[in-house]
Amino acid sequence: LMGCLNTAYMCHVDIPRYYQGLKDPTPARFAGVAGAAFLAGGLVYALIIAAGRSTFGDFMPDFLLMAYARNDYMAFGAQLLTALGVCCSYLLTMFALKGTLEGGACGRWLRATLKAD
């Protein structure tokens, strides 16, 4: 859960980039796209929770995929895809940092501070 919340939090810093990336950006259109994305993400998470609950009942470990047998290759593949997703989520932070340093007030301050030394 914490990993999912962390990734969701990191997306907030890229909202202006997502808004500008729309074909015809308007607040109403962005709200519709964002709402659809949240709904789709929520449905995926609900499906995963329901599958885990129906498989393991009350015994649900912190990382659900660790409860499967060690020789279950589908669970191993899911573990690899989860790791890939976590690694790729850091790109969201780096894109936001790049945008801040290129054009934001913080970036201007940082550049002025570094040139002063």
Phi, psi and omega in degrees: 000318182296322178297318179294317180294323178297315179297318179297320179294320181296332180293334184299327183287345180259009182303315178301323178295318179294319180297314180292337180281349177293149180297314179229082189290118171224154179302321180294318180294318178297319179298320178294316179294315180296318178298318178296321179294316178296320178297314179297315178297317178297321178294320178297313179297319178297320178296317179295317179296317180296319179295318178295318180294319180288333180280316189249351181065228182284341179272094177234110180292168180301317177248101190306323184292344178283348181279344180283162179299149182297333182264014177276104186289333176292318178294322178297318177298321178295323177297317179296318179294325176295315178298319178297318178298319178295315179297319181288338180292338178293338176299325178301317180293318182292322176297319179294319178297318179299314179298321179294316182288334180281320189224350184278168179299322179297320179295319178297317178297316181296317179297318179294322180292317181290328179286336182290335183277000000 
